[in-house]
Amino acid sequence: MAPVSRPRASGTAREIVFWTHLASGLVAGLVVAVMSATGVAIAFEHEVLAFLDRGVARVAAPDGEKRLPLDALVAGAATQRPGFRPTLLLVPSCPTGAFELRSGREGALYVDPYSGAVSDPRSGAAHEILHTLEEWHRWLGLEGRGQAVGKLVTGVCNAALVLLCLTGLWVWLPRLPANRPAWTRRLWFRRGLEGPARDRSWHDVVGFWTLPVLALLAGTAVVFSFEWGHRLVFAAFGEEAPTARGPGMLAGPPVSLPDGPPGRTPLPLEAIHAAAAARHPGHEAIALPLAPTAGPVRPLDVVVFEPAPFQTRGRVQLKTDPFTGEVLSTFGWADRSVGTRARVLIRFLHTGEALGWPGRIVAVAVSALSLLLVYTGFTLSWARFRRWRARRGRTFPKSEEVRAAS
């Protein structure tokens, strides 16, 4: 019995898919190249900054010497850097890790927990460069009101990249019935090719093997490029999307502070840290908020970071009574809604971090290879255009003829 095969598509349908693929690539190609190149550059941002700061982020742990009290370290840092207004103290569990005082986007300071000495980060210039590349990755480096335009353009081009993946697969499939050499030519590089034939081979082979990851990277980007994509994730699980995005989306439910006798004094940071560390002995770091001196007293948002494939999964929020140290509520990964977990997972699938180091390496490799797809796509389009001009009798003059005519 003859093998059953997919019916051969009509030439018209195949042409429509091909021209859709070509037009989408020409329209979105340059923006896709920018997003791919910047994505590769910022993929290991945390590792690059940590490497540059290694001289101040690591300290010597003297034998038998204990860390200074946290409140004393904060007060000492304020004396050494009077203009710095920290809002958070990050305390690593590693005895050789320096503490970090952070102040939103204003920067950070490293504090030696044994001597109290304060050091500035060494990664300031690199941080600025990476931040600029991140802005180009997200909204093409536009500022002010232009950010919305840039974000729309990158979002549309991410959607176009999804379309390129789908149409590219259809164009890639050999016409049936296809023999073994027809499949081999599309699956493996061929030697000895030059010009458009070589570019076509590269485009076919790289496009096929990177297709699943490239479609995943583009599809996840669409989710956080558009508000409707963000809401669609929650709607899929029957949930209402939170109005806040980013870190605000991770906030736990509000908790009221229990009433107590007037004139109470908040516990020192050391006691708050000790209570959190006792509840989570395997933690990697604990972030302690530095409460403002004015305004109503609220529960402290203590964040514990436990070992996990990506940081948000290991993030545990503790609402803590600043007067008694009692933990009023605990909000970790398992306590979040299914929609929120799916939305966070999509964010880290985009960078590959959800799958650990192998996922990150694959995501970076595919992003780099997509630059080759853009290049070969443009060269093949240009070759096709030249052939079309030649068929119409309007070939481009050679360089010698151009010089002679001028």
C-alpha positions as CSV (number, residue, x, y, z in Angstrom):
1,M,0.0,0.0,0.0
2,A,1.3,3.4,-0.9
3,P,2.1,5.7,2.1
4,V,-0.4,8.3,3.0
5,S,0.9,11.9,2.6
6,R,-0.5,15.4,3.1
7,P,-2.3,16.7,0.0
8,R,-0.2,19.0,-2.0
9,A,-1.1,22.6,-1.3
10,S,-2.2,24.7,-4.2
11,G,0.4,27.1,-5.7
12,T,-1.8,30.0,-4.8
13,A,-2.0,29.1,-1.1
14,R,1.7,28.5,-1.0
15,E,2.4,31.8,-2.7
16,I,0.2,33.7,-0.2
17,V,2.0,32.1,2.7
18,F,5.4,32.8,1.1
19,W,4.7,36.5,0.4
20,T,3.2,36.9,3.9
21,H,6.5,35.5,5.3
22,L,8.6,37.7,3.1
23,A,6.7,40.9,3.8
24,S,6.6,40.3,7.5
25,G,10.4,39.8,7.5
26,L,11.1,43.0,5.6
27,V,8.8,45.0,7.8
28,A,10.0,43.6,11.2
29,G,13.5,42.4,10.4
30,L,15.5,45.4,11.5
31,V,13.5,45.8,14.8
32,V,13.8,42.0,15.4
33,A,17.6,42.4,14.9
34,V,17.8,45.2,17.4
35,M,15.8,43.2,20.0
36,S,17.9,40.1,19.4
37,A,21.2,41.9,19.7
38,T,20.3,43.8,22.8
39,G,18.7,40.6,24.3
40,V,22.0,38.8,23.9
41,A,23.8,41.7,25.5
42,I,21.7,42.0,28.6
43,A,21.0,38.2,29.1
44,F,23.7,37.9,31.8
45,E,23.3,41.4,33.3
46,H,23.3,40.2,36.9
47,E,26.4,38.0,36.4
48,V,28.3,40.8,34.6
49,L,27.5,43.3,37.4
50,A,28.3,40.8,40.1
51,F,31.7,40.1,38.4
52,L,32.6,43.8,38.3
53,D,31.5,44.3,41.9
54,R,33.3,41.2,43.2
55,G,36.0,43.2,44.9
56,V,33.5,45.1,47.1
57,A,30.6,42.6,47.3
58,R,32.8,40.0,49.0
59,V,34.5,40.6,52.4
60,A,36.9,38.7,54.6
61,A,35.3,37.0,57.5
62,P,37.7,37.4,60.5
63,D,38.0,34.3,62.7
64,G,35.7,34.5,65.7
65,E,34.5,38.0,64.9
66,K,30.7,38.6,64.7
67,R,28.8,40.9,62.4
68,L,28.0,44.3,63.7
69,P,24.3,45.0,64.7
70,L,22.2,45.9,61.6
71,D,21.0,49.2,63.1
72,A,24.6,50.2,63.8
73,L,25.6,49.4,60.2
74,V,22.8,51.5,58.8
75,A,23.7,54.4,61.1
76,G,27.3,54.1,60.3
77,A,26.6,54.2,56.5
78,A,24.4,57.3,57.0
79,T,27.4,59.0,58.6
80,Q,29.8,58.0,55.8
81,R,27.3,58.8,53.0
82,P,25.0,61.5,54.4
83,G,23.4,62.2,51.0
84,F,22.3,58.6,50.5
85,R,18.8,57.7,51.5
86,P,18.5,53.9,51.6
87,T,15.1,52.2,51.6
88,L,16.2,48.6,51.9
89,L,18.9,46.5,53.5
90,L,19.8,43.2,51.9
91,V,21.4,40.7,54.2
92,P,23.0,37.7,52.5
93,S,23.3,34.4,54.5
94,C,26.9,33.9,53.2
95,P,29.4,35.0,55.9
96,T,31.6,36.5,53.2
97,G,28.9,38.5,51.5
98,A,28.8,42.3,52.0
99,F,25.4,43.8,52.9
100,E,23.7,46.0,50.4
101,L,21.9,49.3,51.1
102,R,19.6,50.1,48.2
103,S,17.7,53.2,47.3
104,G,15.4,52.4,44.4
105,R,17.0,53.6,41.2
106,E,19.4,55.9,42.9
107,G,21.9,53.1,43.3
108,A,23.3,51.0,46.1
109,L,26.2,50.8,48.6
110,Y,28.1,47.8,49.9
111,V,28.7,47.6,53.6
112,D,31.3,45.4,55.3
113,P,29.3,43.7,58.1
114,Y,32.4,43.3,60.3
115,S,34.0,46.7,60.0
116,G,31.1,48.9,58.9
117,A,33.2,50.3,56.0
118,V,31.1,51.5,53.0
119,S,32.1,51.0,49.4
120,D,30.6,52.2,46.2
121,P,29.8,49.7,43.4
122,R,32.4,49.3,40.7
123,S,29.8,48.5,38.1
124,G,28.3,52.0,37.7
125,A,29.3,52.6,34.1
126,A,28.4,49.0,33.0
127,H,25.1,49.4,34.8
128,E,24.3,52.5,32.8
129,I,25.3,50.8,29.5
130,L,23.2,47.7,30.2
131,H,20.2,49.9,31.3
132,T,20.4,51.8,28.0
133,L,20.5,48.5,26.1
134,E,17.5,47.3,28.1
135,E,15.6,50.4,27.0
136,W,16.5,49.7,23.4
137,H,15.3,46.1,23.8
138,R,12.0,47.2,25.2
139,W,11.1,50.4,23.4
140,L,14.0,51.2,21.0
141,G,15.6,53.7,23.3
142,L,12.8,56.2,23.0
143,E,12.1,58.6,25.9
144,G,9.1,60.3,27.4
145,R,6.0,59.8,25.4
146,G,8.0,58.1,22.8
147,Q,8.3,55.0,25.0
148,A,4.7,54.1,24.3
149,V,5.3,54.3,20.6
150,G,8.5,52.3,20.9
151,K,6.8,49.7,23.0
152,L,4.0,49.4,20.4
153,V,6.5,49.0,17.6
154,T,8.5,46.3,19.4
155,G,5.2,44.5,20.4
156,V,4.0,44.5,16.8
157,C,7.3,43.2,15.6
158,N,7.2,40.4,18.2
159,A,3.8,39.5,16.9
160,A,5.3,39.6,13.4
161,L,8.0,37.3,14.5
162,V,5.4,34.7,15.7
163,L,3.8,35.0,12.2
164,L,7.3,34.5,10.6
165,C,7.7,31.3,12.6
166,L,4.4,29.9,11.5
167,T,4.7,30.9,7.8
168,G,8.3,30.0,7.8
169,L,7.6,26.4,8.8
170,W,5.0,26.1,6.0
171,V,7.4,27.5,3.4
172,W,10.2,25.3,4.7
173,L,8.2,22.1,4.2
174,P,9.2,20.5,0.8
175,R,6.5,19.9,-1.7
176,L,5.0,16.4,-1.5
177,P,5.7,13.8,-2.4
178,A,9.2,14.5,-1.2
179,N,12.2,12.2,-1.3
180,R,14.9,11.9,1.4
181,P,17.3,14.3,-0.3
182,A,14.6,17.0,-0.2
183,W,14.3,16.7,3.5
184,T,18.1,16.4,4.1
185,R,18.7,19.7,2.2
186,R,16.5,21.5,4.7
187,L,17.8,19.8,7.8
188,W,21.6,20.0,7.4
189,F,24.1,22.5,6.0
190,R,25.4,21.8,2.6
191,R,29.0,22.5,1.7
192,G,30.3,24.2,-1.4
193,L,27.4,26.6,-1.8
194,E,27.9,30.3,-2.5
195,G,25.7,33.4,-2.7
196,P,21.9,33.0,-2.5
197,A,22.1,29.2,-2.5
198,R,24.3,29.3,0.6
199,D,22.1,31.9,2.2
200,R,19.0,29.8,1.5
201,S,20.6,26.7,3.1
202,W,21.6,28.7,6.2
203,H,18.1,30.2,6.4
204,D,16.4,26.8,6.1
205,V,18.6,24.9,8.5
206,V,18.9,27.6,11.2
207,G,15.2,28.5,10.9
208,F,14.1,24.9,11.4
209,W,16.3,24.1,14.4
210,T,15.7,27.3,16.2
211,L,11.9,27.5,15.4
212,P,10.5,26.1,18.7
213,V,12.6,28.4,21.0
214,L,12.3,31.4,18.7
215,A,8.5,31.1,18.7
216,L,8.5,30.8,22.5
217,L,10.7,33.9,22.9
218,A,8.5,35.9,20.5
219,G,5.2,34.6,21.9
220,T,6.1,35.3,25.5
221,A,7.2,38.8,24.5
222,V,3.8,39.4,23.0
223,V,2.2,38.7,26.4
224,F,3.9,41.6,28.2
225,S,4.1,43.8,25.1
226,F,0.3,44.3,25.1
227,E,-2.2,44.8,27.8
228,W,-4.6,42.4,26.2
229,G,-1.8,39.7,26.2
230,H,-1.3,40.3,29.9
231,R,-5.0,40.0,30.6
232,L,-5.4,37.0,28.4
233,V,-3.1,34.9,30.7
234,F,-5.3,35.6,33.7
235,A,-8.5,35.1,31.7
236,A,-7.3,31.7,30.7
237,F,-7.5,30.7,34.3
238,G,-10.7,32.5,35.1
239,E,-9.0,35.3,37.0
240,E,-9.2,39.1,36.9
241,A,-5.8,40.6,35.9
242,P,-4.3,42.8,38.5
243,T,-4.0,46.5,37.6
244,A,-0.4,46.6,38.7
245,R,2.3,45.0,36.6
246,G,5.9,44.2,37.4
247,P,6.8,44.0,41.1
248,G,3.4,45.5,42.0
249,M,1.8,42.4,40.6
250,L,3.6,40.3,43.2
251,A,2.3,42.2,46.3
252,G,0.5,40.0,48.8
253,P,-2.8,40.8,50.4
254,P,-2.8,43.8,52.8
255,V,-2.6,43.1,56.5
256,S,-3.7,45.3,59.4
257,L,-1.3,46.0,62.2
258,P,-2.7,44.8,65.6
259,D,-3.5,47.4,68.2
260,G,-1.2,47.7,71.1
261,P,-0.3,50.1,74.0
262,P,0.7,53.6,72.9
263,G,4.3,54.6,72.9
264,R,5.7,51.3,71.8
265,T,9.2,51.2,70.3
266,P,9.8,49.2,67.2
267,L,12.2,46.3,67.5
268,P,15.7,46.7,66.2
269,L,16.5,45.4,62.7
270,E,18.5,42.6,64.2
271,A,15.5,41.1,65.9
272,I,13.3,41.4,62.8
273,H,16.1,39.7,60.8
274,A,16.6,36.9,63.4
275,A,12.9,36.1,63.4
276,A,12.8,35.8,59.6
277,A,16.0,33.8,59.5
278,A,14.6,31.3,62.1
279,R,11.5,30.7,60.0
280,H,13.6,30.1,56.9
281,P,16.9,28.6,57.8
282,G,17.9,27.7,54.3
283,H,17.5,31.2,52.9
284,E,20.0,32.9,50.6
285,A,19.2,36.5,51.6
286,I,16.7,38.6,53.5
287,A,15.6,42.1,52.5
288,L,14.6,44.4,55.3
289,P,12.7,47.6,54.6
290,L,14.0,50.7,56.3
291,A,10.9,52.3,57.7
292,P,10.5,56.1,57.2
293,T,10.6,58.2,60.3
294,A,7.4,60.0,59.5
295,G,3.9,58.7,58.7
296,P,1.8,55.9,60.2
297,V,3.4,52.7,61.3
298,R,2.6,49.7,59.0
299,P,3.6,46.1,59.0
300,L,7.1,45.6,57.7
301,D,7.4,43.9,54.2
302,V,10.3,41.5,54.9
303,V,11.3,39.5,51.8
304,V,13.1,36.2,52.1
305,F,14.9,34.8,49.1
306,E,15.1,31.0,49.1
307,P,17.0,28.9,46.6
308,A,15.0,28.5,43.4
309,P,15.5,28.4,39.6
310,F,14.6,32.0,39.3
311,Q,14.3,34.6,42.0
312,T,10.6,35.2,42.0
313,R,9.8,31.6,42.6
314,G,12.0,31.6,45.8
315,R,10.6,35.0,47.0
316,V,8.6,34.8,50.3
317,Q,7.0,37.9,51.6
318,L,6.5,38.2,55.4
319,K,4.2,40.8,56.8
320,T,5.9,41.4,60.2
321,D,4.7,43.4,63.3
322,P,7.6,45.9,63.8
323,F,6.9,46.0,67.6
324,T,6.7,42.3,68.4
325,G,8.4,40.6,65.4
326,E,5.4,38.4,64.9
327,V,4.8,37.3,61.3
328,L,1.3,38.4,60.5
329,S,1.1,36.6,57.1
330,T,3.3,34.6,54.8
331,F,3.0,34.9,51.0
332,G,5.1,32.6,48.8
333,W,5.0,31.0,45.4
334,A,2.5,28.4,46.3
335,D,0.2,31.0,47.8
336,R,-0.1,33.0,44.5
337,S,-2.9,32.4,42.1
338,V,-2.5,30.1,39.1
339,G,-2.8,33.0,36.8
340,T,-0.1,35.0,38.6
341,R,2.3,32.0,38.6
342,A,1.6,31.5,34.9
343,R,2.3,35.2,34.2
344,V,5.5,35.1,36.1
345,L,6.6,31.9,34.5
346,I,6.0,33.5,31.0
347,R,8.3,36.3,32.0
348,F,11.2,33.9,32.9
349,L,10.5,31.6,30.0
350,H,11.3,34.6,27.8
351,T,14.8,34.9,29.3
352,G,15.2,31.1,29.7
353,E,15.7,31.6,33.5
354,A,12.7,29.3,34.2
355,L,14.8,26.4,33.0
356,G,18.0,27.4,34.8
357,W,21.4,27.8,33.1
358,P,20.7,25.4,30.2
359,G,17.5,27.5,29.4
360,R,19.4,30.8,29.5
361,I,22.2,29.5,27.3
362,V,19.7,28.1,24.7
363,A,17.7,31.4,24.7
364,V,20.9,33.5,24.2
365,A,22.1,31.1,21.4
366,V,18.8,31.3,19.5
367,S,18.6,35.0,19.9
368,A,22.1,35.3,18.4
369,L,21.2,32.9,15.5
370,S,18.1,35.0,14.8
371,L,20.5,37.7,13.6
372,L,21.7,35.2,10.9
373,L,18.0,34.6,10.0
374,V,17.5,38.4,9.5
375,Y,20.6,38.7,7.4
376,T,19.9,35.8,5.1
377,G,16.3,36.8,4.9
378,F,17.3,40.3,3.6
379,T,19.9,38.9,1.2
380,L,17.4,36.4,-0.2
381,S,14.8,39.1,-0.7
382,W,17.4,41.3,-2.4
383,A,18.4,38.4,-4.7
384,R,14.8,37.8,-5.6
385,F,14.3,41.5,-6.3
386,R,17.3,41.5,-8.6
387,R,16.0,38.5,-10.5
388,W,12.7,40.2,-10.9
389,R,14.4,43.3,-12.3
390,A,16.5,41.2,-14.7
391,R,13.4,39.4,-16.0
392,R,11.8,42.8,-16.7
393,G,14.9,43.9,-18.7
394,R,16.1,46.5,-16.1
395,T,19.2,44.9,-14.8
396,F,21.4,47.0,-12.5
397,P,24.4,48.5,-14.4
398,K,27.8,47.3,-13.3
399,S,30.0,49.6,-11.3
400,E,32.3,50.3,-14.3
401,E,29.3,51.4,-16.3
402,V,28.1,53.7,-13.5
403,R,31.5,55.4,-13.3
404,A,31.6,55.8,-17.1
405,A,28.1,57.3,-17.2
406,S,29.0,59.8,-14.4
